[in-house]
Each structure stands twice: as structure tokens, then as C-alpha cells.
Amino acid sequence: MAKRSEEDKLIALLSSTDRANEKLSFKWLQRFTLGGTPYGEPLNLCAPGFLPDDVRDDAWGSFEGLGWLEEGKSLVLINDHKYSATAVAIAIDPWPDTDKSIACDEELP
């Protein structure tokens, strides 16, 4: 078993929904320490350039899987899209700086 270091972190996929219409308003990746404390700012997946439009603003854009694509460098997110599964690769090294106030149903320029 590998020894854990002070630098070890967990990454969680967080999302919120509006109960009235089941739209996913926010989709974030958040790093946590192994003790469960948030570490740094969340990566807002709804900010421009991270998700395809049909996955960004859609109740069907619910991600079901998160895994390493290239350990420490990028992640792959898998969703159960309405028509077919979608895989999205996200580079996380360095951790992107995003505007966490942008909602998934917000129009982008």
C-alpha cells in the first residue's frame, strides 16, 4: 500500500439541480484534502470551453463517472446522455481558474 502524503487530494464532481425543471444549474470539480476540507477554488465545468453545449445545459448532462485520463494531468467525465454516452476530457494541470458564478443554463457569448 502506498504511503499517503500531505499533498494527496480527492477530486469530487458536484452538481445542483432545479427541482422544478430538473435543469442542472451548476457542475463543478472540487478538490478536497483527505480530511474532507475543500482545497482551492472549484473548476466550473459550465464556464466556456469545458463541456459540449448539449451536455452543459441539459438535465441529460448528468455525469455518472469520473476517472483519470492521464494521472495528475487530466480527467475524463462520462455521462449518460439522452441519445448516447458522452466522454469529456478536462485538463487539470495546472488547475484552471474559472468563474464559479456562471450557471449551466446561462447563455454564453
N, C-alpha and C positions, 0 to 999 in steps of 0.2 A: 504494500500500500504506500502510495506517495505521501510524503510529509507535506502538510499544508503550510503555506507561508502567509505572512501578514498581508501580502498583496493579492491573495486569492479573492475573487469576487464571483457573485452569481449575477446572471442577467435574466430578467423576467420580462415577459410580454404582458403589458397591461392594456386593457381596453374598457371603454364605457359605452353604454347604450342608452338610448332614449326609449323608455318603456312604451310610449305612445305609438311610435312608428318603427321601432327596432333598428333605427339607424345607429351605426357605431360612430359616435361623435369624436372619440379620441383613440389613438392606437400609439402606444409608446413602448420603447425598450428602456428599461431602467436597470442600472447596476446597483447591487447591494453588497455589503460586506457579508461575510459568512455568519455574522451575528444578527443580520437582518436589518441593518441600518442603510438607508439609501445613500449611495455614493455618487456624487456629481449630479449633473442635470440629466433629465431624461432625453432620449432621442425621439423626437416627434416624427413618427412614420407618415403623418399626414402633411408634413411640410413638403414643398415642391422637390421632386426628384427622387423620391424613395419608392412609391408604390404606383402601379398602373391605375389609371382613373377608375376602371370598373371594380377594382379591389379597394381603392381608397375610400370611396363614398358609396357604400352598399352594405346592407345587412348581410349579404352573402360573402362579404370580405372578412369573414371571421377566421382568424388564423388558428390552426389546430396543432401546428408543430413548429418547433424552433430547434435548430441544431447548428453545429459548426460546419461551415463550408471549408474554411481554411483556419485552423485553430488559432485563435488570438487575433486574426486579421479580418474575417468576415463571417457572417451568419447566413443561414438560409431559413426563410419562413415559408411554411406550406399552409395553404388554406383550402377549404372545401368550397370552392367557387360554385355558383349556381349551375354552370354548364360543364366545367371541368376543373380539376385541381390546378392551382397556380403555385409556382415556386418563385420566390423573390430573393435575390442575394443582396445583402446590405453590408458595405464596408464599414468596419467599426474601429479601425486603427489607422489614424487617430480617431478618437470618438468625435462624431460630427456635432457641431454646435447648431441647434435648430431652435426655432421659435415655438415654444410649447403651447402658445395660445391659439395656434391655427387648428381649427376643427376639421374633421374629415369631410363634412358636408359644406364647408366654406368654399366659395369659388376662388380659384387661383388665377393669378394674372396670366 
